[in-house]
Amino acid sequence: MKTEEVGKVMAKQLEIEQVLADPAASFWLKDGLRSALDRDPVDSANDAELLSQLLDRRCQEVLRQG
């Protein structure tokens, strides 16, 4: 792995660690992130994308009904 690629991987890992350590981040988010890190990364990313889409649609519907 090239030095630049290692740096990017380390930056992403640091970002994950910062979210997990952030007292302002919700327990729900931290639990989901920890759970995702134990899974296949492709499956986790696909599931997270679907979850994001579903929650966004729900949010938009709630706001329209507002």
Jmol script that loads the backbone (N, CA, C; Angstrom):
load data "model"
ATOM      1  N   MET A   1       0.849  -1.178   0.000  1.00  0.00           N
ATOM      2  CA  MET A   1       0.000   0.000   0.000  1.00  0.00           C
ATOM      3  C   MET A   1       0.891   1.236   0.000  1.00  0.00           C
ATOM      4  N   LYS A   2       0.544   2.198  -0.813  1.00  0.00           N
ATOM      5  CA  LYS A   2       1.325   3.428  -0.913  1.00  0.00           C
ATOM      6  C   LYS A   2       1.139   4.276   0.333  1.00  0.00           C
ATOM      7  N   THR A   3       2.097   5.116   0.588  1.00  0.00           N
ATOM      8  CA  THR A   3       2.052   5.990   1.761  1.00  0.00           C
ATOM      9  C   THR A   3       0.794   6.845   1.769  1.00  0.00           C
ATOM     10  N   GLU A   4       0.410   7.358   0.614  1.00  0.00           N
ATOM     11  CA  GLU A   4      -0.795   8.190   0.520  1.00  0.00           C
ATOM     12  C   GLU A   4      -2.046   7.387   0.882  1.00  0.00           C
ATOM     13  N   GLU A   5      -2.122   6.151   0.424  1.00  0.00           N
ATOM     14  CA  GLU A   5      -3.272   5.299   0.727  1.00  0.00           C
ATOM     15  C   GLU A   5      -3.331   4.969   2.211  1.00  0.00           C
ATOM     16  N   VAL A   6      -2.176   4.699   2.814  1.00  0.00           N
ATOM     17  CA  VAL A   6      -2.119   4.425   4.254  1.00  0.00           C
ATOM     18  C   VAL A   6      -2.616   5.637   5.022  1.00  0.00           C
ATOM     19  N   GLY A   7      -2.221   6.811   4.587  1.00  0.00           N
ATOM     20  CA  GLY A   7      -2.666   8.042   5.241  1.00  0.00           C
ATOM     21  C   GLY A   7      -4.174   8.207   5.175  1.00  0.00           C
ATOM     22  N   LYS A   8      -4.773   7.863   4.037  1.00  0.00           N
ATOM     23  CA  LYS A   8      -6.229   7.968   3.890  1.00  0.00           C
ATOM     24  C   LYS A   8      -6.942   6.974   4.794  1.00  0.00           C
ATOM     25  N   VAL A   9      -6.422   5.749   4.868  1.00  0.00           N
ATOM     26  CA  VAL A   9      -7.016   4.725   5.731  1.00  0.00           C
ATOM     27  C   VAL A   9      -6.932   5.175   7.183  1.00  0.00           C
ATOM     28  N   MET A  10      -5.789   5.694   7.574  1.00  0.00           N
ATOM     29  CA  MET A  10      -5.617   6.156   8.954  1.00  0.00           C
ATOM     30  C   MET A  10      -6.548   7.329   9.260  1.00  0.00           C
ATOM     31  N   ALA A  11      -6.743   8.219   8.302  1.00  0.00           N
ATOM     32  CA  ALA A  11      -7.642   9.358   8.505  1.00  0.00           C
ATOM     33  C   ALA A  11      -9.075   8.887   8.690  1.00  0.00           C
ATOM     34  N   LYS A  12      -9.470   7.888   7.924  1.00  0.00           N
ATOM     35  CA  LYS A  12     -10.835   7.355   8.063  1.00  0.00           C
ATOM     36  C   LYS A  12     -11.010   6.672   9.405  1.00  0.00           C
ATOM     37  N   GLN A  13      -9.986   5.924   9.841  1.00  0.00           N
ATOM     38  CA  GLN A  13     -10.050   5.274  11.148  1.00  0.00           C
ATOM     39  C   GLN A  13     -10.125   6.313  12.255  1.00  0.00           C
ATOM     40  N   LEU A  14      -9.361   7.385  12.128  1.00  0.00           N
ATOM     41  CA  LEU A  14      -9.393   8.462  13.119  1.00  0.00           C
ATOM     42  C   LEU A  14     -10.775   9.104  13.165  1.00  0.00           C
ATOM     43  N   GLU A  15     -11.387   9.297  12.005  1.00  0.00           N
ATOM     44  CA  GLU A  15     -12.732   9.876  11.953  1.00  0.00           C
ATOM     45  C   GLU A  15     -13.728   8.979  12.688  1.00  0.00           C
ATOM     46  N   ILE A  16     -13.626   7.679  12.494  1.00  0.00           N
ATOM     47  CA  ILE A  16     -14.507   6.731  13.192  1.00  0.00           C
ATOM     48  C   ILE A  16     -14.284   6.826  14.692  1.00  0.00           C
ATOM     49  N   GLU A  17     -13.025   6.841  15.107  1.00  0.00           N
ATOM     50  CA  GLU A  17     -12.708   6.923  16.534  1.00  0.00           C
ATOM     51  C   GLU A  17     -13.208   8.227  17.142  1.00  0.00           C
ATOM     52  N   GLN A  18     -13.152   9.313  16.386  1.00  0.00           N
ATOM     53  CA  GLN A  18     -13.643  10.598  16.884  1.00  0.00           C
ATOM     54  C   GLN A  18     -15.153  10.555  17.108  1.00  0.00           C
ATOM     55  N   VAL A  19     -15.886   9.939  16.194  1.00  0.00           N
ATOM     56  CA  VAL A  19     -17.343   9.820  16.367  1.00  0.00           C
ATOM     57  C   VAL A  19     -17.645   8.971  17.595  1.00  0.00           C
ATOM     58  N   LEU A  20     -16.948   7.856  17.741  1.00  0.00           N
ATOM     59  CA  LEU A  20     -17.190   6.979  18.889  1.00  0.00           C
ATOM     60  C   LEU A  20     -16.857   7.656  20.212  1.00  0.00           C
ATOM     61  N   ALA A  21     -15.909   8.574  20.211  1.00  0.00           N
ATOM     62  CA  ALA A  21     -15.509   9.269  21.432  1.00  0.00           C
ATOM     63  C   ALA A  21     -16.297  10.556  21.677  1.00  0.00           C
ATOM     64  N   ASP A  22     -17.065  10.984  20.710  1.00  0.00           N
ATOM     65  CA  ASP A  22     -17.772  12.266  20.797  1.00  0.00           C
ATOM     66  C   ASP A  22     -18.969  12.154  21.741  1.00  0.00           C
ATOM     67  N   PRO A  23     -18.965  12.896  22.850  1.00  0.00           N
ATOM     68  CA  PRO A  23     -20.103  12.823  23.771  1.00  0.00           C
ATOM     69  C   PRO A  23     -21.400  13.364  23.156  1.00  0.00           C
ATOM     70  N   ALA A  24     -21.287  14.156  22.102  1.00  0.00           N
ATOM     71  CA  ALA A  24     -22.487  14.695  21.454  1.00  0.00           C
ATOM     72  C   ALA A  24     -23.103  13.713  20.463  1.00  0.00           C
ATOM     73  N   ALA A  25     -22.354  12.690  20.067  1.00  0.00           N
ATOM     74  CA  ALA A  25     -22.894  11.686  19.139  1.00  0.00           C
ATOM     75  C   ALA A  25     -23.856  10.781  19.907  1.00  0.00           C
ATOM     76  N   SER A  26     -24.962  10.457  19.288  1.00  0.00           N
ATOM     77  CA  SER A  26     -25.983   9.655  19.972  1.00  0.00           C
ATOM     78  C   SER A  26     -25.509   8.228  20.212  1.00  0.00           C
ATOM     79  N   PHE A  27     -26.063   7.613  21.265  1.00  0.00           N
ATOM     80  CA  PHE A  27     -25.764   6.213  21.538  1.00  0.00           C
ATOM     81  C   PHE A  27     -26.204   5.336  20.367  1.00  0.00           C
ATOM     82  N   TRP A  28     -27.320   5.697  19.743  1.00  0.00           N
ATOM     83  CA  TRP A  28     -27.836   4.947  18.601  1.00  0.00           C
ATOM     84  C   TRP A  28     -26.817   4.922  17.467  1.00  0.00           C
ATOM     85  N   LEU A  29     -26.234   6.086  17.169  1.00  0.00           N
ATOM     86  CA  LEU A  29     -25.226   6.171  16.116  1.00  0.00           C
ATOM     87  C   LEU A  29     -23.984   5.364  16.478  1.00  0.00           C
ATOM     88  N   LYS A  30     -23.515   5.517  17.701  1.00  0.00           N
ATOM     89  CA  LYS A  30     -22.314   4.795  18.125  1.00  0.00           C
ATOM     90  C   LYS A  30     -22.539   3.292  18.109  1.00  0.00           C
ATOM     91  N   ASP A  31     -23.692   2.846  18.579  1.00  0.00           N
ATOM     92  CA  ASP A  31     -24.005   1.408  18.561  1.00  0.00           C
ATOM     93  C   ASP A  31     -24.041   0.886  17.128  1.00  0.00           C
ATOM     94  N   GLY A  32     -24.669   1.642  16.246  1.00  0.00           N
ATOM     95  CA  GLY A  32     -24.737   1.234  14.848  1.00  0.00           C
ATOM     96  C   GLY A  32     -23.372   1.182  14.200  1.00  0.00           C
ATOM     97  N   LEU A  33     -22.543   2.162  14.511  1.00  0.00           N
ATOM     98  CA  LEU A  33     -21.198   2.195  13.952  1.00  0.00           C
ATOM     99  C   LEU A  33     -20.375   1.016  14.459  1.00  0.00           C
ATOM    100  N   ARG A  34     -20.435   0.751  15.754  1.00  0.00           N
ATOM    101  CA  ARG A  34     -19.697  -0.397  16.310  1.00  0.00           C
ATOM    102  C   ARG A  34     -20.170  -1.702  15.674  1.00  0.00           C
ATOM    103  N   SER A  35     -21.466  -1.838  15.532  1.00  0.00           N
ATOM    104  CA  SER A  35     -22.028  -3.042  14.917  1.00  0.00           C
ATOM    105  C   SER A  35     -21.563  -3.179  13.471  1.00  0.00           C
ATOM    106  N   ALA A  36     -21.569  -2.084  12.740  1.00  0.00           N
ATOM    107  CA  ALA A  36     -21.157  -2.109  11.333  1.00  0.00           C
ATOM    108  C   ALA A  36     -19.686  -2.484  11.187  1.00  0.00           C
ATOM    109  N   LEU A  37     -18.861  -2.055  12.126  1.00  0.00           N
ATOM    110  CA  LEU A  37     -17.431  -2.342  12.045  1.00  0.00           C
ATOM    111  C   LEU A  37     -17.125  -3.826  12.223  1.00  0.00           C
ATOM    112  N   ASP A  38     -18.055  -4.557  12.818  1.00  0.00           N
ATOM    113  CA  ASP A  38     -17.880  -6.004  13.007  1.00  0.00           C
ATOM    114  C   ASP A  38     -18.367  -6.808  11.810  1.00  0.00           C
ATOM    115  N   ARG A  39     -18.932  -6.157  10.820  1.00  0.00           N
ATOM    116  CA  ARG A  39     -19.518  -6.823   9.665  1.00  0.00           C
ATOM    117  C   ARG A  39     -18.666  -6.628   8.418  1.00  0.00           C
ATOM    118  N   ASP A  40     -19.049  -7.310   7.371  1.00  0.00           N
ATOM    119  CA  ASP A  40     -18.425  -7.102   6.076  1.00  0.00           C
ATOM    120  C   ASP A  40     -18.647  -5.638   5.685  1.00  0.00           C
ATOM    121  N   PRO A  41     -17.600  -4.915   5.303  1.00  0.00           N
ATOM    122  CA  PRO A  41     -17.761  -3.487   5.021  1.00  0.00           C
ATOM    123  C   PRO A  41     -18.692  -3.187   3.848  1.00  0.00           C
ATOM    124  N   VAL A  42     -18.730  -4.055   2.850  1.00  0.00           N
ATOM    125  CA  VAL A  42     -19.630  -3.823   1.714  1.00  0.00           C
ATOM    126  C   VAL A  42     -21.080  -3.991   2.164  1.00  0.00           C
ATOM    127  N   ASP A  43     -21.356  -5.046   2.923  1.00  0.00           N
ATOM    128  CA  ASP A  43     -22.713  -5.245   3.438  1.00  0.00           C
ATOM    129  C   ASP A  43     -23.125  -4.092   4.342  1.00  0.00           C
ATOM    130  N   SER A  44     -22.212  -3.673   5.203  1.00  0.00           N
ATOM    131  CA  SER A  44     -22.511  -2.563   6.116  1.00  0.00           C
ATOM    132  C   SER A  44     -22.816  -1.281   5.357  1.00  0.00           C
ATOM    133  N   ALA A  45     -22.001  -0.983   4.356  1.00  0.00           N
ATOM    134  CA  ALA A  45     -22.213   0.239   3.574  1.00  0.00           C
ATOM    135  C   ALA A  45     -23.529   0.188   2.813  1.00  0.00           C
ATOM    136  N   ASN A  46     -23.839  -0.965   2.224  1.00  0.00           N
ATOM    137  CA  ASN A  46     -25.105  -1.103   1.494  1.00  0.00           C
ATOM    138  C   ASN A  46     -26.299  -0.958   2.426  1.00  0.00           C
ATOM    139  N   ASP A  47     -26.227  -1.599   3.585  1.00  0.00           N
ATOM    140  CA  ASP A  47     -27.326  -1.490   4.551  1.00  0.00           C
ATOM    141  C   ASP A  47     -27.469  -0.063   5.064  1.00  0.00           C
ATOM    142  N   ALA A  48     -26.350   0.599   5.312  1.00  0.00           N
ATOM    143  CA  ALA A  48     -26.393   1.984   5.794  1.00  0.00           C
ATOM    144  C   ALA A  48     -26.996   2.909   4.743  1.00  0.00           C
ATOM    145  N   GLU A  49     -26.676   2.663   3.488  1.00  0.00           N
ATOM    146  CA  GLU A  49     -27.243   3.483   2.421  1.00  0.00           C
ATOM    147  C   GLU A  49     -28.754   3.296   2.341  1.00  0.00           C
ATOM    148  N   LEU A  50     -29.214   2.060   2.422  1.00  0.00           N
ATOM    149  CA  LEU A  50     -30.654   1.796   2.397  1.00  0.00           C
ATOM    150  C   LEU A  50     -31.338   2.418   3.608  1.00  0.00           C
ATOM    151  N   LEU A  51     -30.732   2.261   4.778  1.00  0.00           N
ATOM    152  CA  LEU A  51     -31.299   2.857   5.989  1.00  0.00           C
ATOM    153  C   LEU A  51     -31.401   4.369   5.846  1.00  0.00           C
ATOM    154  N   SER A  52     -30.370   4.990   5.315  1.00  0.00           N
ATOM    155  CA  SER A  52     -30.380   6.433   5.098  1.00  0.00           C
ATOM    156  C   SER A  52     -31.519   6.853   4.173  1.00  0.00           C
ATOM    157  N   GLN A  53     -31.710   6.118   3.096  1.00  0.00           N
ATOM    158  CA  GLN A  53     -32.785   6.435   2.153  1.00  0.00           C
ATOM    159  C   GLN A  53     -34.157   6.297   2.805  1.00  0.00           C
ATOM    160  N   LEU A  54     -34.339   5.220   3.566  1.00  0.00           N
ATOM    161  CA  LEU A  54     -35.623   5.002   4.226  1.00  0.00           C
ATOM    162  C   LEU A  54     -35.916   6.091   5.256  1.00  0.00           C
ATOM    163  N   LEU A  55     -34.917   6.436   6.050  1.00  0.00           N
ATOM    164  CA  LEU A  55     -35.118   7.463   7.066  1.00  0.00           C
ATOM    165  C   LEU A  55     -35.322   8.837   6.443  1.00  0.00           C
ATOM    166  N   ASP A  56     -34.638   9.103   5.342  1.00  0.00           N
ATOM    167  CA  ASP A  56     -34.823  10.375   4.644  1.00  0.00           C
ATOM    168  C   ASP A  56     -36.247  10.476   4.106  1.00  0.00           C
ATOM    169  N   ARG A  57     -36.739   9.405   3.503  1.00  0.00           N
ATOM    170  CA  ARG A  57     -38.124   9.422   2.994  1.00  0.00           C
ATOM    171  C   ARG A  57     -39.124   9.628   4.125  1.00  0.00           C
ATOM    172  N   ARG A  58     -38.890   8.956   5.237  1.00  0.00           N
ATOM    173  CA  ARG A  58     -39.787   9.102   6.393  1.00  0.00           C
ATOM    174  C   ARG A  58     -39.747  10.540   6.898  1.00  0.00           C
ATOM    175  N   CYS A  59     -38.547  11.100   7.000  1.00  0.00           N
ATOM    176  CA  CYS A  59     -38.401  12.472   7.458  1.00  0.00           C
ATOM    177  C   CYS A  59     -39.130  13.444   6.534  1.00  0.00           C
ATOM    178  N   GLN A  60     -38.961  13.272   5.241  1.00  0.00           N
ATOM    179  CA  GLN A  60     -39.626  14.154   4.272  1.00  0.00           C
ATOM    180  C   GLN A  60     -41.149  14.058   4.404  1.00  0.00           C
ATOM    181  N   GLU A  61     -41.652  12.859   4.612  1.00  0.00           N
ATOM    182  CA  GLU A  61     -43.094  12.676   4.767  1.00  0.00           C
ATOM    183  C   GLU A  61     -43.599  13.345   6.038  1.00  0.00           C
ATOM    184  N   VAL A  62     -42.885  13.177   7.122  1.00  0.00           N
ATOM    185  CA  VAL A  62     -43.272  13.814   8.389  1.00  0.00           C
ATOM    186  C   VAL A  62     -43.256  15.336   8.230  1.00  0.00           C
ATOM    187  N   LEU A  63     -42.237  15.860   7.579  1.00  0.00           N
ATOM    188  CA  LEU A  63     -42.161  17.310   7.398  1.00  0.00           C
ATOM    189  C   LEU A  63     -43.284  17.829   6.494  1.00  0.00           C
ATOM    190  N   ARG A  64     -43.641  17.067   5.486  1.00  0.00           N
ATOM    191  CA  ARG A  64     -44.770  17.485   4.614  1.00  0.00           C
ATOM    192  C   ARG A  64     -46.083  17.526   5.374  1.00  0.00           C
ATOM    193  N   GLN A  65     -46.246  16.597   6.299  1.00  0.00           N
ATOM    194  CA  GLN A  65     -47.500  16.546   7.071  1.00  0.00           C
ATOM    195  C   GLN A  65     -47.545  17.630   8.139  1.00  0.00           C
ATOM    196  N   GLY A  66     -46.340  18.103   8.533  1.00  0.00           N
ATOM    197  CA  GLY A  66     -46.096  19.073   9.568  1.00  0.00           C
ATOM    198  C   GLY A  66     -47.188  19.925   9.976  1.00  0.00           C
TER     199      GLY A  66
END
end "model"
wireframe off; spacefill off
backbone 0.3
color backbone group
